[in-house]
Amino acid sequence: MAATATIGVSSLYRTPSLDLSARRVFPCRSDKPHSCSGLLKVSPAAASKRFGSLCLGAQRRGSRARCPMFVPSAVASPNSVLSEEAFQGFRGLSKSSLEEGEEEGYDADAYESEEQEEGSSSATAGHDENELAIASLDLPQQLVSSLEKRGITHLFAIQRAVLLPALEGRDLIARAKTGTGKTLAFGIPIIKRLSDADEGRKTSRQSGRLPRVLVLAPTRELAKQVEKEIDESAPYLSTVCVYGGVSYNVQKSALTRGVDVVVGTPGRIIDLINDNSLRLGEVDFLVLDEADRMLAVGFEEDVELILKKLPSKRQSMLFSATMPDWVKKLARRYLNDPLTVDLVGDRDEKLAEGIKLYAIPTTSTSKRTILSDLITVYAKGGKTIVFTQTKRDADEVSTALTNSIASEALHGDISQHQRERTLNGFRQGKFTVLVATDVAARGLDIPNVDLIIHYELPNDPETFVHRSGRTGRAGKEGTAILMFTSSQRRTVKSLERDVGCRFEFTSAPQMQEVLESSAEQVVATLQGVHSESIQYFLPAAQRLTDELGTQALAAALAHLSGFSQPPSSHSLISHEQGWVTLQLTRESGYSRGFFSARSVTGFLSDVFPAAADEVGKIYMISDERVQGAVFDLPEDIAKELLNKQLPPGNSISKITKLPTLQDDGPSVDNYGRFSNRDRGSRGGGSWERSQRVSRNSRGRDSDNDDGFRRGGRVYRTENSWSKSPRGSEDDWLISGRRSRHSSSYGNQERSFGGACFNCGRSGHRASECPTK
Ligand SMILES: Nc1ncnc2c1ncn2[C@@H]1O[C@H](COP(=O)(O)OP(=O)(O)OP(=O)(O)O)[C@@H](O)[C@H]1O
């Protein structure tokens, strides 16, 4: 690849003939409404004269928002010249508005000195609404109409940045945040060029024609989604999606009938090439979507094999969130003088705007019980995706949740057909909670996901970004919650650094919040009841109201919220019902040596032996000024203990909020057993250090492991510091001791929803539905 120069993308459009000498140009970071001058060095007054518009970001989102046209930098080869005339001509706009300020040109030195004066306050692409209006671009009418039908009327930043170079036939490497419209960024220019070519053609398109576009995607789900996006945008083109796990012959005959666009996963594509069903001799456009993910799931050999089979004269576009060596090598070998469009930048937050982040401390025992409360309080009846590390966890968490909230699991051991049904069911709102392994993290575009829960820490910062990016898509808002144990706190901090984000540290929802949120959701559901249905129930409602007044409605709300029985107290540590958490503190003058979990049990044996027998988890308080511990007891035992006379200097109280605790999972727990829970996280350490990668054998189209079927080599990653409790075997060690008091998770007191979305009956999930 030729030597590169760094340049703001917007100048590619604004400067008639660009001398791309190496200059770094910085993004718009203005806090206030301002005239956005693009990269041209102009005063705000001159900029507003020229462009006549305020920065859209400041206008739309208030003072602290960044301009949505924010384009940190792009890397272009020095000899690349992209003309404003071309873009203007393409848009069919008059040039006069632009010519007004043309004499000021692009002056990087002046720009840089201004930036030093003002901090990083000005300069980005100042596109106004009209400039981004799709209808004002010279695109095929059918494309414009089909986009409009889907509510897509204006280009997003990455689409704006890619459009012109792509139309000019440039090879591209592009990077943008999650959910910002990368698919259409390559889709729109490719569709336009195919349509233009077809228009110029005298004969109608032949059956049996060979594909002109090849899109490679790392997972089946992503491939299907890309195909859908292209198909919906240009139904007049023939688009075929090929991937493993479904009938080979159906795909083969679709290709034989003639096709314009092939989207697929590398494994199945290779099979079809080998079989001579897929011939790539006429491919003009290659897109590598999620190129870094191809590497992560072991597709690199397959991808290279495919690239070698493509005609050398073609246009290639590579989309990648990160640039590992393999992707760079790929770009060097197979791309021709590519233009890099980077809308993320290394110094900035990698998450899309509009995603609110929370971090909630948990213990491995409390996680499951806290989960449904989090969903109730934070998703408010909307869609949630819960991410687990293992397939087993996904199954178990989903099954447990199904008692209270309709949920389904999604991972690589589930058949392709069922995966599709599950995703469709989730998309259509037939159930609201999807429990998935990281297979669903990258690329999946499910509309209106309100909440992401990282039930386990992700393997690396990129996975965190991609998991979280399933919400807050296309400019919408969303919430992501990270559940962590106290020994993972340091990793959470390094995650903040790596991703450039800030978590709000908060605690698990209190029962009161859960009750209020449940009631709100029920009220919202009631508003959707059909008026005709209401008529049938009016007489009974009238009778009840006469007899009970508002009590009647409250009873109905309680029942529909799943609280037919009053909520019992629950532990702050394990979240288990019927248990309470007590705090023991000892004044310093009364301490006899080191205060430990063992001294707590010893103390309890002296004061009230039944409490020592029944005590659950014990954690030491992490506060130098306080010598103390918190521990769980069954409610009735706790009541008795609180009435006991204590030795001087000691006090015990019931607490409603956990203090900061020492490392989760002491090496010797209160049962004297060696606990290896979360051991891997000790010592913190970097993402790289904490991640072990091992290779597994090749198994084309078996769709093994969590990455869904990829076809190539599969890398299993095991994250030592974020190690999953693996079905929480460790948690259940204590169950024997708790038999008298334990209540199952998702207890029967609270039971609503949970019906299978295939047949509507409860008691099983759709994946096990007998009628499917
Ligand atoms: N210009 C637009 N206006 C409105 N919606 C759009 C526009 N472009 C794309 N979208 C919608 O935004 C959503 C996200 O797009 P897409 O899946 O292409 O994002 P992405 O950047 O590829 O995300 P990810 O990195 O997570 O894969 C899609 O539902 C898409 O239809």
The ligand as an SDF file (V2000), in Angstrom:
LIG
                    3D

 31 33  0  0  0  0  0  0  0  0999 V2000
  -29.4040    6.3590    6.7810 N   0  0  0  0  0  0  0  0  0  0  0  0
  -30.1160    5.6570    7.6310 C   0  0  0  0  0  0  0  0  0  0  0  0
  -31.2090    6.1650    8.2270 N   0  0  0  0  0  0  0  0  0  0  0  0
  -31.9410    5.4430    9.1140 C   0  0  0  0  0  0  0  0  0  0  0  0
  -31.6520    4.1820    9.4600 N   0  0  0  0  0  0  0  0  0  0  0  0
  -30.5650    3.6150    8.8980 C   0  0  0  0  0  0  0  0  0  0  0  0
  -29.7520    4.3130    7.9540 C   0  0  0  0  0  0  0  0  0  0  0  0
  -28.7560    3.5070    7.5740 N   0  0  0  0  0  0  0  0  0  0  0  0
  -28.9240    2.3490    8.2370 C   0  0  0  0  0  0  0  0  0  0  0  0
  -30.0100    2.4180    9.0260 N   0  0  0  0  0  0  0  0  0  0  0  0
  -30.5060    1.3780    9.9230 C   0  0  0  0  0  0  0  0  0  0  0  0
  -29.6240    1.3660   11.0540 O   0  0  0  0  0  0  0  0  0  0  0  0
  -29.5350    0.0540   11.5650 C   0  0  0  0  0  0  0  0  0  0  0  0
  -28.0720   -0.2920   11.7680 C   0  0  0  0  0  0  0  0  0  0  0  0
  -27.4350   -0.4690   10.5120 O   0  0  0  0  0  0  0  0  0  0  0  0
  -26.2870   -1.5530   10.2810 P   0  0  0  0  0  0  0  0  0  0  0  0
  -26.7100   -2.8810   10.7880 O   0  0  0  0  0  0  0  0  0  0  0  0
  -25.8490   -1.4450    8.8830 O   0  0  0  0  0  0  0  0  0  0  0  0
  -25.1720   -0.9670   11.2650 O   0  0  0  0  0  0  0  0  0  0  0  0
  -23.6700   -1.4100   11.4340 P   0  0  0  0  0  0  0  0  0  0  0  0
  -22.8810   -0.1610   11.4970 O   0  0  0  0  0  0  0  0  0  0  0  0
  -23.3090   -2.4230   10.4080 O   0  0  0  0  0  0  0  0  0  0  0  0
  -23.7240   -2.0660   12.8760 O   0  0  0  0  0  0  0  0  0  0  0  0
  -22.7710   -3.1830   13.5130 P   0  0  0  0  0  0  0  0  0  0  0  0
  -21.4090   -2.5900   13.6160 O   0  0  0  0  0  0  0  0  0  0  0  0
  -23.3730   -3.4060   14.8320 O   0  0  0  0  0  0  0  0  0  0  0  0
  -22.8260   -4.3450   12.6060 O   0  0  0  0  0  0  0  0  0  0  0  0
  -30.2330   -0.8440   10.5730 C   0  0  0  0  0  0  0  0  0  0  0  0
  -31.5010   -1.1750   11.1010 O   0  0  0  0  0  0  0  0  0  0  0  0
  -30.3790   -0.0070    9.3390 C   0  0  0  0  0  0  0  0  0  0  0  0
  -31.5250   -0.3440    8.5690 O   0  0  0  0  0  0  0  0  0  0  0  0
  1  2  1  0
  2  3  1  0
  2  7  2  0
  3  4  2  0
  4  5  1  0
  5  6  2  0
  6  7  1  0
  6 10  1  0
  7  8  1  0
  8  9  2  0
  9 10  1  0
 10 11  1  0
 11 12  1  0
 11 30  1  0
 12 13  1  0
 13 14  1  0
 13 28  1  0
 14 15  1  0
 15 16  1  0
 16 17  2  0
 16 18  1  0
 16 19  1  0
 19 20  1  0
 20 21  2  0
 20 22  1  0
 20 23  1  0
 23 24  1  0
 24 25  2  0
 24 26  1  0
 24 27  1  0
 28 29  1  0
 28 30  1  0
 30 31  1  0
M  END
$$$$
